[in-house]
Amino acid sequence: MTPERTQVEADILKFVASRCPNYPGLALDTDLLEEGLLDSLLLIDVIFQIEERYGIKLGGEHVGPAHFRSPAAIVDLVMSQVASARA
């Protein structure tokens, strides 16, 4: 079953916020790179969380700034990969 986008948005925001407790203004459009919030540890944590939670596997082509710049970009990646996996 494909997850609802609103649920994926809530999941991603909650997860990223839990790893960035000193940044209270986190929103879907927060630039994680510009704000200095996305480091290699958070990136690995997010990838692991996505793969475990949604049953998808992210390849090297998915790991880059375009897909992880903001929570919204992460949600877009999850939704596209879940749709591809279900097709």
C-alpha positions as a Markdown table, in Angstrom:
| # | Residue | x | y | z |
|---|---|---|---|---|
| 1 | Met | 0.0 | 0.0 | 0.0 |
| 2 | Thr | 1.3 | 3.4 | -1.0 |
| 3 | Pro | 1.7 | 5.8 | 2.0 |
| 4 | Glu | -0.2 | 9.1 | 1.9 |
| 5 | Arg | 2.0 | 12.1 | 1.1 |
| 6 | Thr | 0.8 | 13.9 | 4.2 |
| 7 | Gln | 1.9 | 11.0 | 6.4 |
| 8 | Val | 5.3 | 10.9 | 4.7 |
| 9 | Glu | 5.7 | 14.6 | 5.2 |
| 10 | Ala | 4.9 | 14.3 | 8.9 |
| 11 | Asp | 7.2 | 11.3 | 9.3 |
| 12 | Ile | 10.2 | 13.1 | 7.6 |
| 13 | Leu | 9.6 | 16.3 | 9.5 |
| 14 | Lys | 9.4 | 14.4 | 12.8 |
| 15 | Phe | 12.5 | 12.4 | 12.1 |
| 16 | Val | 14.7 | 15.3 | 10.9 |
| 17 | Ala | 13.4 | 17.5 | 13.8 |
| 18 | Ser | 14.4 | 14.7 | 16.3 |
| 19 | Arg | 18.0 | 14.9 | 14.9 |
| 20 | Cys | 18.1 | 18.7 | 14.9 |
| 21 | Pro | 16.6 | 19.7 | 18.3 |
| 22 | Asn | 18.3 | 23.1 | 18.2 |
| 23 | Tyr | 16.5 | 24.2 | 15.1 |
| 24 | Pro | 12.8 | 24.9 | 16.1 |
| 25 | Gly | 11.7 | 26.4 | 12.8 |
| 26 | Leu | 12.0 | 23.2 | 10.7 |
| 27 | Ala | 9.5 | 23.2 | 7.8 |
| 28 | Leu | 9.1 | 21.3 | 4.6 |
| 29 | Asp | 10.9 | 24.0 | 2.7 |
| 30 | Thr | 13.8 | 24.4 | 5.1 |
| 31 | Asp | 17.1 | 24.3 | 3.2 |
| 32 | Leu | 18.9 | 21.7 | 5.2 |
| 33 | Leu | 22.2 | 22.4 | 3.5 |
| 34 | Glu | 22.1 | 26.2 | 3.7 |
| 35 | Glu | 21.1 | 26.0 | 7.4 |
| 36 | Gly | 24.0 | 23.6 | 8.1 |
| 37 | Leu | 21.6 | 20.9 | 9.4 |
| 38 | Leu | 22.5 | 18.1 | 7.0 |
| 39 | Asp | 25.7 | 16.4 | 7.7 |
| 40 | Ser | 26.9 | 12.9 | 6.8 |
| 41 | Leu | 25.5 | 11.4 | 9.9 |
| 42 | Leu | 22.0 | 12.8 | 9.4 |
| 43 | Leu | 22.2 | 11.8 | 5.7 |
| 44 | Ile | 22.9 | 8.2 | 6.7 |
| 45 | Asp | 20.2 | 8.2 | 9.4 |
| 46 | Val | 17.6 | 9.6 | 6.9 |
| 47 | Ile | 18.5 | 7.0 | 4.3 |
| 48 | Phe | 18.3 | 4.2 | 6.8 |
| 49 | Gln | 15.0 | 5.5 | 8.1 |
| 50 | Ile | 13.5 | 5.8 | 4.6 |
| 51 | Glu | 14.6 | 2.3 | 3.6 |
| 52 | Glu | 13.3 | 0.7 | 6.8 |
| 53 | Arg | 10.1 | 2.6 | 7.1 |
| 54 | Tyr | 9.0 | 2.5 | 3.4 |
| 55 | Gly | 10.7 | -0.8 | 2.2 |
| 56 | Ile | 12.6 | 0.9 | -0.5 |
| 57 | Lys | 16.3 | 0.8 | -1.4 |
| 58 | Leu | 18.1 | 4.0 | -2.4 |
| 59 | Gly | 21.0 | 3.7 | -4.8 |
| 60 | Gly | 23.9 | 6.0 | -5.2 |
| 61 | Glu | 22.1 | 8.0 | -7.9 |
| 62 | His | 19.6 | 9.0 | -5.2 |
| 63 | Val | 22.1 | 10.2 | -2.7 |
| 64 | Gly | 22.9 | 13.8 | -3.6 |
| 65 | Pro | 22.0 | 17.4 | -2.7 |
| 66 | Ala | 19.0 | 17.6 | -5.0 |
| 67 | His | 17.2 | 14.8 | -3.1 |
| 68 | Phe | 18.2 | 15.8 | 0.4 |
| 69 | Arg | 18.2 | 19.6 | 0.3 |
| 70 | Ser | 14.9 | 20.0 | 2.1 |
| 71 | Pro | 12.4 | 17.8 | 3.9 |
| 72 | Ala | 10.1 | 18.4 | 0.8 |
| 73 | Ala | 12.8 | 17.1 | -1.5 |
| 74 | Ile | 13.2 | 14.0 | 0.7 |
| 75 | Val | 9.4 | 13.5 | 0.6 |
| 76 | Asp | 9.5 | 13.7 | -3.2 |
| 77 | Leu | 12.2 | 11.1 | -3.3 |
| 78 | Val | 10.3 | 8.8 | -1.1 |
| 79 | Met | 7.1 | 9.1 | -3.0 |
| 80 | Ser | 8.8 | 8.6 | -6.4 |
| 81 | Gln | 10.7 | 5.5 | -5.1 |
| 82 | Val | 7.6 | 4.0 | -3.4 |
| 83 | Ala | 5.6 | 4.4 | -6.6 |
| 84 | Ser | 8.5 | 2.9 | -8.7 |
| 85 | Ala | 8.7 | -0.1 | -6.3 |
| 86 | Arg | 5.0 | -0.7 | -6.5 |
| 87 | Ala | 4.8 | -0.4 | -10.3 |
